[in-house]
Amino acid sequence: MNLNKAMIIGNLTRDPELRSTPGGQSVCSFGVATNQVWTDQQGQRQERAEFHNVVAWGKLAEICSQYLGKGRKVYIEGRLQTRDWEGQDGVKRYRTEIICENMIMLDRAGAKSEGNVPEEPAGDSEEIKKEDIPF
């Protein structure tokens, strides 16, 4: 038996980007930040953010594009998928994404909490150019 399931609750780090494949299928990409909080051995509160790449397809992609925005709190359920491609510079690139199968908005529309959203590292978003994506 095999299982590939990802479930996260976090805040969008950027507005969703809706595109269409050459075949006309909608695809929406966005980032979600989750936070891990713990107390270290000295009793100090520590916090670390993880940044997740999320991709939704079809009608769900259109819904995500229409209703989500930077700062929105969401529950995302899906599966992990790593894709690879060769960049224009000839270097093989990899990207692990959560392929969204279910999305639940956890705050009210317009209730963006941008103050609680850590900034996504600049290197990650600039690393992949649109022309490098194979679809």
N, C-alpha and C positions, 0 to 999 in steps of 0.2 A: 504494500500500500504506500502511496505517496501523497503528500499534502503540500500545497503551495498557497498559503493564505496570509495576507497582511491586513492588519487593522490598526488605524491610527486616529487619534483625535488631536487636532492642532489648528493653527491659524495660517491662512494663506500668506505667503511671503511676497506675492506679486499677483497682479490681475491675470485672469486666465487668458490664454491666447488660442483663439479658434481658427482652424485652418481646414482646408478640404484636401483630400488625396486626389490624385489625377482621376481616380474612379468616381469621385463625387462624395466619398464618405467623410463625414465630419469627424475631426479629431481636436481635442482641447487639451492643452498642457498648462500646468500650473505647479507651484511649489507649496509645500506645507511644512511648517516648522513644528517640531514637538520638543518639549523640554523635559529633562531629567533633573530632579532635585534630590539631594542627599546631604547627610551630615558627615563630615570627614572625622578622622580620629581625634582632631583637636576640638571637635564640637562646632565647627564652623559650617554654615550652610553653603553648599556648593550647587551650582547649576550649569548645565550644559545643553545646548540646543543641537538638535539633529535636523538636517534639511532633507526632505524627501521630494523626489520628482514624481508627479502624478500625471497619468494620461487617461483620458476618457474618450470613448468612441461613440459614434452614432447619436441617437437622441439624448443620451446622457451627456455627451460632449456639448450639445446645444444648451441643455439645461444648466450645466456648470458655467458656461460662458455667459448666459443671461443673468443668473442669480448670484454668482460668487464674485468676490472682489477682494483685493488686498485687505488683510486684517480679519476677514470672516472666519469664525470658528466652525470647523466641519469634522464630521466622522467620515472616514474613507475606508472602504473595504474592497479588497481586490487581491491580485496575485502579483508576485514579484517577477519581473522579466528584465534580463540584461540583453541589450542589443549592441552590436558592434558594426562599425563601418570604417571606411578609409577616408580620412580627411583630404582636403585638397593638397596638403603638404606631404601626402603619402603615409602619414602615421596612422596606425590603427587606433581607433578610439572606442571606448566602452561607456555605457550609461545604464545604470540600474534604475528601473522605474516601477512604480506601483500602477498596474493596469486596473483602473477603477471599474468595479462591478456594481458598487452601491455607494451613494453619497447622501448624507443627511446633514442639513444645515442646522447648527446648534445655537445660533443666535438669530435675532430678528433681522429682517431686511433693513439695511441702512445702519445697522449697529456694528460698524467696523471698529475694531479695537486695535488700531495701528500702533498704539503705545506699547502693547504687549508683544508685538511681533518683532523678533530679532531680524536684523538685516541678513539676507542671504549672502554668503561670501561672494565677492565680485568675480573671482576667478572661475567659479562654477558656471555662472550664467554666460560668461563671455567665451568659455572654452569651446562650446558647440555652436557653430554657425548654421544658419538655416540651409545654406547650400550643401552642408555636409550631411544633413539628415536624408536618409535614403528613400523617403516617400514625399 
